[in-house]
Amino acid sequence: MVRPLAVGGEPLRRAEAFFATQLIEPLSGRAARSAALLRARHRSLRMPDALILRSALPLAAEVVITADERWADLDVGLRIR
């Protein structure tokens, strides 16, 4: 959303339309603790990224899609694409 917000116009409209269709789940304390443990094991992983990955587990996500190539080698119990 940062880039679409910066440029506005059509990119912002597309981003807002996309996110309007997405499920946003609240973060549980259990997921936050699990994310902190993941972050402790993978120091290159930033806490926001760890929160995203751990939030996917209770949702039974089949895959997490990212453009972040640093996630490719992580062993986090999820398929990362």
Secondary structure, DSSP 8 states (H G I E B T S, - for coil): -HHHHHH-HHHHHHHHHHHHTS------HHHHHHHHHHHHH-TTS-HHHHHHHHHHTTTT-S-B--S-GGGTT--SSS-B-
